[in-house]
Amino acid sequence: MTPPSEILEAEIPPARSAAAPFPETEHPEPESPDWDRLRNRPLSLEEKRRLREFYGAHYPVKSNYTNLHPFNRVISLFRVWITHRVFGELGKVLDAGCSAGGEVLAFRQAGVDAWGFDLCPELKDVCFDPVRPYLRIGSVDHIPFSREDGFTTLISYDVLEHVPVDELEGFPRELERLGVRNISCVIAKDTISEGHITIQETSWWLELFGRAGFELVPGIPELFATLPVPDRWEESERAVRFAPYPMTGVPRNGWNTVPGHLFLRKRS
């Protein structure tokens, strides 16, 4: 198996940063919450306030989301390619939980009219310059766009596991209000990573999306069985290494962790 030529032949720019580190004296890093105590339950207003504070400017910077590293860039290119491969015509794309806008940048550079939103209050300070006009502050239960904006496809990568369960309850309503037809998302299921507070089986997520009329796209395991994916960065060679897609999860279309990469389409 060889990686898609669109990725191998793409021009990968050198690493660069979207934002300089914030001085500790001006923007002290907030204390990390006790994630175990927040997991899989509704949060109080004070807990949500602290959570939003945690996901302020420091979070995308320390998480390396503001760094356009070649490995991050290749992962973004793969996501653009595979989303096109699954859905065909994407229409206008919305990234839910866009952070610094790396995916929005990749989709727009591929000719897709992509926009994004994130709850980071300093979003416009930490994002990449070219996508600043296309990003807004918001959350999955209060998406700062409308049906009139004409979105067809929603993407969300490594975000939804960070959202409290009571806020996720409002997500199907927002999906219906927007009128999107396709969803591509990566959802982690580990409790090791910082901020993973909604850890559920695939069936839970499918039921949530099902409330807005979405169902799994068929044939994904067969497609991914033929694909190598970006696996790791080899610093000594300054190159991305590809490996067979990890066929794990229920359904068998996981991305590193269960339930992983899910593709859903609105029922007709």
C-alpha positions in Angstrom: 0.0 0.0 0.0 1.2 3.5 -0.8 0.0 6.8 0.6 -2.3 8.9 -1.6 -0.3 10.8 -4.2 -2.2 14.0 -3.3 -0.4 13.8 0.1 3.0 12.6 -1.1 3.2 15.2 -3.8 1.9 18.1 -1.7 4.2 20.9 -0.8 4.9 20.7 3.0 6.1 24.0 4.4 8.7 24.1 7.2 7.4 24.2 10.7 6.2 27.6 11.9 4.1 28.9 14.8 0.8 30.8 14.7 1.4 32.6 18.0 4.2 33.4 20.3 4.1 32.0 23.8 2.1 34.0 26.2 4.2 35.6 29.1 3.4 33.9 32.3 3.0 37.2 34.1 0.3 38.4 31.7 -1.5 35.1 31.0 -0.8 32.7 33.9 -1.6 29.1 32.9 -4.8 28.0 34.7 -4.7 25.0 37.1 -5.7 21.7 35.5 -9.0 20.5 36.8 -9.5 17.1 38.4 -10.6 15.3 35.2 -11.8 12.1 37.0 -14.3 14.2 39.0 -15.7 15.8 35.8 -16.0 12.7 33.7 -19.4 11.6 32.1 -21.7 13.9 34.1 -23.3 17.3 33.8 -21.1 20.2 35.1 -22.0 23.1 37.3 -21.7 26.7 36.0 -18.6 27.1 38.1 -17.0 23.9 36.7 -17.8 25.1 33.2 -16.3 28.5 33.9 -13.1 26.8 35.0 -13.2 24.5 32.0 -13.4 27.5 29.6 -10.6 29.1 31.4 -8.4 26.0 31.0 -9.1 26.0 27.2 -7.9 29.6 26.9 -4.9 30.8 25.0 -2.4 28.6 26.8 -4.1 25.3 25.8 -3.6 25.5 22.0 -0.1 26.8 22.4 1.1 24.1 24.9 -0.7 21.4 22.9 1.3 22.4 19.8 -1.9 23.2 17.9 -0.4 26.6 16.9 2.7 24.9 15.4 2.4 24.0 11.7 4.8 21.1 12.1 5.2 18.9 8.9 3.6 15.9 10.7 0.6 18.0 11.7 0.4 19.2 8.2 0.4 15.7 6.7 -2.3 14.6 9.1 -4.4 17.5 8.0 -3.8 16.7 4.4 -4.9 13.1 5.0 -8.1 14.3 6.7 -8.9 16.5 3.7 -8.2 13.6 1.3 -10.2 10.9 3.2 -13.2 13.2 3.7 -13.3 13.9 0.0 -12.9 10.1 -0.6 -15.8 9.2 1.6 -18.3 12.0 0.8 -17.3 13.2 -2.7 -18.4 16.8 -3.0 -18.1 18.4 0.5 -19.8 21.7 -0.1 -19.1 24.3 2.6 -17.2 22.8 5.6 -17.4 23.7 9.3 -14.8 22.6 11.8 -16.2 22.2 15.3 -13.5 22.8 17.8 -11.0 24.3 15.3 -8.3 25.5 17.8 -5.7 27.5 15.9 -7.4 26.6 12.6 -4.9 24.0 11.2 -7.7 21.9 9.6 -9.5 25.0 8.3 -6.3 26.1 6.7 -5.7 22.7 5.0 -9.2 22.5 3.7 -9.2 26.0 2.4 -5.8 25.5 0.7 -7.4 22.5 -1.0 -10.1 24.7 -2.5 -12.8 24.0 0.1 -14.8 26.9 1.6 -14.0 25.9 5.3 -14.8 27.8 8.5 -14.5 27.0 12.2 -15.4 27.7 15.7 -13.8 27.1 19.1 -14.6 28.2 22.7 -11.1 29.6 23.2 -11.7 33.3 24.2 -8.4 34.3 22.6 -9.1 32.4 19.4 -8.2 35.3 17.2 -4.9 35.7 19.0 -3.7 32.1 18.6 -5.0 31.2 15.2 -3.1 31.1 11.9 -3.2 34.4 10.1 -4.8 33.2 6.8 -7.9 31.7 8.5 -8.6 34.4 11.1 -11.5 35.9 9.2 -13.2 32.4 9.0 -13.1 31.6 12.7 -15.7 32.4 15.4 -15.9 31.8 19.2 -18.6 29.3 20.1 -19.4 25.8 21.4 -21.2 22.7 20.2 -24.4 23.6 22.0 -24.3 27.2 20.7 -22.7 27.1 17.3 -22.1 30.7 16.0 -23.4 30.0 12.5 -26.9 29.5 11.0 -28.6 27.5 8.3 -28.3 30.5 6.0 -24.5 30.0 6.1 -25.0 26.9 3.9 -22.8 24.3 5.5 -22.9 20.8 4.1 -20.2 19.0 6.0 -19.1 19.2 9.6 -15.7 18.0 10.8 -14.4 17.6 14.3 -11.1 16.0 15.3 -10.2 15.1 18.8 -12.7 17.5 20.3 -16.0 15.9 21.4 -14.4 13.8 24.2 -13.5 17.2 25.8 -17.1 18.4 25.8 -19.3 17.9 29.0 -22.2 15.5 28.4 -24.8 18.1 29.1 -23.4 20.4 26.4 -23.3 17.4 24.0 -27.0 17.0 24.6 -27.5 20.2 22.6 -25.3 19.1 19.7 -28.0 17.2 17.7 -30.3 20.3 17.9 -27.5 22.4 16.5 -26.7 20.0 13.7 -30.4 20.0 12.7 -30.5 23.8 12.9 -27.4 24.1 10.7 -28.7 21.6 8.1 -25.4 19.8 7.6 -25.6 16.5 5.6 -22.1 14.9 6.3 -20.0 14.5 9.5 -16.4 13.4 9.8 -15.1 13.2 13.3 -12.3 11.6 15.4 -13.4 10.8 19.0 -10.9 9.4 21.5 -11.7 7.0 24.3 -8.7 7.2 26.5 -8.6 8.7 30.0 -4.9 9.4 29.9 -5.0 12.5 27.8 -5.8 15.8 29.5 -9.3 17.0 29.2 -11.0 13.7 28.1 -14.2 14.0 30.2 -16.8 12.3 28.0 -15.6 8.7 27.5 -18.4 6.6 25.9 -18.8 3.5 23.7 -19.5 3.9 20.0 -23.1 3.1 20.5 -23.5 6.1 22.7 -22.1 8.5 20.1 -24.2 6.9 17.3 -27.3 7.4 19.4 -26.4 11.0 19.9 -25.9 11.7 16.2 -28.9 9.6 15.4 -31.1 12.1 17.2 -30.3 14.5 14.4 -31.0 11.8 11.7 -27.4 10.7 11.1 -26.2 7.1 10.4 -22.8 5.5 9.7 -21.6 5.6 6.1 -21.2 1.9 4.9 -18.0 0.4 3.5 -15.6 2.4 5.7 -13.7 -0.7 7.1 -13.1 -2.0 3.6 -11.9 1.4 2.4 -9.5 1.8 5.3 -8.1 -1.7 5.0 -6.4 -0.5 1.8 -5.0 2.8 3.2 -1.8 3.6 4.9 -2.1 6.6 7.2 0.4 9.1 8.8 1.8 7.1 11.7 4.8 9.0 13.1 7.5 11.6 12.5 11.0 10.4 12.0 13.2 13.3 13.2 16.4 11.7 12.0 15.0 11.6 8.4 12.8 14.6 8.7 10.0 12.6 7.2 6.6 11.2 8.0 6.2 7.5 8.2 3.0 5.8 7.0 1.6 2.6 8.4 -1.5 0.4 7.9 -4.7 1.9 9.3 -5.3 0.5 12.8 -8.5 -1.5 12.2 -9.8 -1.4 15.7 -13.0 -0.2 17.3 -16.7 -0.9 17.0 -17.4 -0.4 14.2 -14.0 -1.3 12.8 -13.1 2.1 11.6 -11.1 3.4 14.5 -8.3 6.0 14.5 -5.8 4.9 17.0 -8.4 4.6 19.8 -12.0 3.5 20.0 -14.4 4.7 18.7 -12.1 6.7 16.5 -12.8 8.0 13.1 -16.6 8.0 12.3 -18.2 9.1 9.1 -21.9 9.8 9.2 -24.4 10.9 6.6 -27.9 12.4 7.1 -30.6 9.8 6.5 -32.6 10.7 3.4 
